[in-house]
Amino acid sequence: MEKISHPYIRKHSFFGVLDKNLKRLESRLGVGLAVRGDRLIMTGDPEKLQFAKMYFDKIQELEEKGYNLREEDFHIALDLMEENPGRLEDYAPSEPLYLQRKSVAPKSLNQQEYLRAIKEYDLVFGIGPAGTGKTYLAMAMALSYLQSKQVNRIILTRPAVEAGERLGFLPGDMFQKINPYLRPLYDALFDLTPYEQANRLIERGIIEIAPLAYMRGRTLNSAFIILDEAQNTTREQMKMILTRLGFDSKLVVTADVTQIDLPQPRKSGVLQAIKVLSSIPEIAFVYFNEKDVVRHPLVGKIIKAYARAESKTV
């Protein structure tokens, strides 16, 4: 066990969230971290200490360049260093999306790449497990584009496929039966936009939330379209929605391929789309994993455990 001291000045933004960040970084770096005056004391194995020192050197360089680092930036930078230390040389924290109700910023490297891809590409696939921010970040980008008048409307859609239950068993007319399947889209919308304003936009048709079947035969111009739960589309439905894309529009497709509820999972439209479209350079595919989970910490561990179990049964 060794100890080294790093000249980290207490006024830096890192210490604005001292306890939370130190504990999380201790776990990820595998070293002990403690603040003594204007220095950061690190204890641990020599190899891990060397990596930790290199990491804090890079963080200090970023702050000296004038970046006001947020909590998530420290972990995105660490993701980069773990993948390829050289990539951190070109790292620049992304600007948050400033919406009327709140600001939204990526909390992981893949989330940052996802937002970058949505800005640069007209068609983006976000593939990954639950809780990784696929739908939420896409919704934030859609509202940002609407707010800046880059699109005239937002269209939110998902297939109405039951997860172990039949639509016929639900009470009410067809709209009432379908509405629960669209609830996650409403939840994300109302979290990002004041309730009254969101309802006004829905009433005026500027924001449309509808089952995927309602998209057939339409051409969607100047729209930001989000297809959620795309793992439950058939191949025909996926081709249909991809060919609805009109001028000045963006389409973001989100899917969790570990939770396909179709009677024949291998015929999922998103699985075919990945195979057929991955060679087209104008289409972006961003893949998430348990590191990107922003729900309860247990969710990431659950996802990892299921992935291990499923790999043993293949």
N, C-alpha and C positions, 0 to 999 in steps of 0.2 A: 504493500500500500504506500503510495507516494502522495505528496501534496505540492501543488503549485499555485501561484498567485497571479491573477490577471488584472491589469490596471483598468478596470471597468468603472467609469465615472457614474456615480449614483444618480445624477440628474437625467441620464439617458432614459428614453421612453420605455426601455426594457423593465425598469424598476417601477413603472407605474402600475404594473400588474405582477409585482414581485413574487408573492407567495405562489400564485397559481402557475406562473411560468416556470419558476425554479423547480417546483415539484414535478411538473410534466417533463421538463428538460432533463432533470436528474434521471427519471425513468428511461427516457429515450437514449441519453448519452451513456448511461451506466456509470456515472460518477457522482460523488457528493458535491453539492454546490451550496455555498454560504457567502453572505455579504459581510465584509469587515471594513467599515469606513467607505473608502472609495475604491476598494478592491474586491474582486470576486475570487474566493478561495475554492479550489477544486481538489478533491481527493479521490483516488482510485488507482486502478492498474495503469502502468505507464503507457500502454498502447492506447487505452481509452482516453487517458488524459491528453495525449498528443492530439488525438482527433478533436477533443473538446476545445483545446486551446486554439486549434486551427479554425474551428467553427466560430468561436467568439471573436477571433481576429477579423474574420470576414464580416461578422455582424457589426463590429466597430467601424470597419471601412464603409459599410453601407450608411451608417448614421453620420459619419464624417462627411459623406457626400451630400448630406442634407435630407435624407429620407426620414420621415417620421414613422418609424416602424410600429405596426399594430401587433397584437398578440399572435395572430395567425401567421404573420410574416416570419416570425422566428421558426415556426414549424415547417413552413413551406421551404425556407432556406435550408433547414435540416434535411428535408426530403431530397432536395437537390444535391446536397453534399453526400448523402448516403448513396444516391444513384451515380453521380459523377461529380467529384469536387470541382472540376474545371468549369462546369456549367454555372457555378455560382458567380463567376467573374462577370457574366453578362446579366445577372439577375437584377431586376428592378421591380419593387413592389407595385402591384396593380392598384389603380385608383378605385375606390368604392363606387358603386352605383348609388347615386343620391336620388331617392324616391321621395314622394311627398310625406310618407309616413315614417320611413326609416332609411338608413343607408345599408347596403348589402355588399359584403366583400368576400372573396373566396377564402376558404379556411384550409385548403390543402393545395398541393401542386397540381393535382388532376383537376380540381375545381378551377384553378387559375387558367389552366390550359383549355378547359371547357368554355369559359367566358371569352377567352381570346379567339377560339374557333368560331363561336357564334358571331363575333364581330366580323371575322374575315371570310366566312363561308355562308352561302345561302341555305345549305342543307347540312345539318349536323346530327349525328347519332350519339346519344349519351347512354352508354351501356354499363350497368353495374348494379350492385345489390341495394336493398332498401336503405334509406337514411343517408345516402351520399350526396343529396342536394340536387339531383338531376332535374326534378320538376320545379323545385323552389327557385333555383338559379335561372332556369329558363323563363319562369314567370317574371322574375325581377328584370331580366333583359327585355322581355316583351313590354313591360310597363315603361322601362326606360326609353325604348324606341318609340312608344306611343307618346310619351311625355315630350320627347324632342321632335315629334312630328316626322319621324323617319318612316313610319307606317300610319295608315289611317284606322286600322282596327286590329284587334287581337282575336284569334280563333283558338279555343281550347277544346280538344276532343280526345276521347278514349273509347276503346271498344267496350261494349256492355257484355262482358263475359263473366259468368259467376264463378266464384272460387269455392266450389263444393256445394253451392246452393242453387236452386232453380228460380229463375225470374218469376215463374208462375205461382210460387208459394208466397211471394211478397204481396201485401195488400195494395189496393188502389188501381188507377188506370195505368196505361203504358208509361206516361211521363213520370208518374210517381214511382213506378217500378225501376225506371232507368236512373232517376235522380240520385239514388245512393251511390251509384258507380261514378258519378261526376263529383261527388262530395270532396274528394281530395283536391280537386282543382279549385273549388270554391274556397277551401281552407287556405290554400296558398295565396289566392287572390286577396282575401279579406285580411290576411296577416300583413300584406304589403301595402294595401290601399285602404283608406278610411271606408267603413261599411257603407255609408250613405253615398259616397262618390262611386264606389264600385257598383252599387245597385243602379245608380243613374246611368252609368256607362253600359250596363247590361240592358236596361230598358231601352236605351237609344240604339242598341245593336252595335255599339262600338266594341264591346266585348261580347263575344258569343261563346257559350259553353254548350256543347251538343255531342250526342253520341256519334261515333265514326260513320255510321250508316247515313247520317244527314249530309255528309260531304260529297256523296256520289253525284256526278254530273255538274259540279260547280268548277269555276275557275277563280282562284283566290288571288286577286291582285292587291298590291300595297297592304299586305297583311303579315302579321307575325303569327305563325301557326305552331301550336305545340300539340304533338300527338303523344299522349301519355300512356303508359302501360302497353307499349307497342308489342311486347312479347306475346300478347293475346290477340294479335291480328292474324287473320289468315293470309296466305300469300296473295290472294286476289285483293283483299282489303289494303294490304301494304302497297301494292302496285297502284291501286286506285288513288290513295292519298298522296303518294309521291308525284303522281301525274296531275294533281290539282294545282301545283305550284305555279303562280302567275308572276307577272312582272313586278319588280320592286318588293318582293316578298321573301320571307325567311321561314324555314321549316325546321323545327327541332323535334327529333324523335327520341323519346326516352324509353328504356326497356331494362327489365331485370330478367335475364334469360334463365335464372335459377327458379323462377316462379311462374312458369307457363301453365295456364289453366285450361288450355285447349284439350279436347278429347284425344288429339294426336299431336303431342308437343313438338315432334320433329318437323311438323308442317307449319310451324310458326313463321309468319311473314317476316319477322325481323331476322330470324336465322338465315332465311334465304337472301334477304337484302344484304346482310354482312358478306355473304359469299359472292353475290352478283355485283355489288357496287363498290367493294373495297378497293378496286383498282382504278376508280375514277378520281383523279386528283382534285376535282372541284368539290368533293364531298369529304367531310371530316368525321372521323370516328374517334371518340374519346372514351376510354375505358376506366372505370372506377373500381376500387377495391375496399377492403375493410378499413384501410388507413383514412379513407375519405368520409367515414361515417360521422355525422354531426348530431346524432341522437344520443341517448344514454350510452355511456362507455361499454355497457354490457352488450349492446347491439353488435358492435364490431367483433367482440369475442364469439358471440353466437354465430355470426356469419362465417367466421374462420373455422369454428368447430364443425359446422355443417359442410363446409367445403372439404375439410379433411375427411369426414365420414363418407361423403359422396365419391371422393377420389378413390377410396378403398373398394367401393362397390362396382366401379367401372371395369 
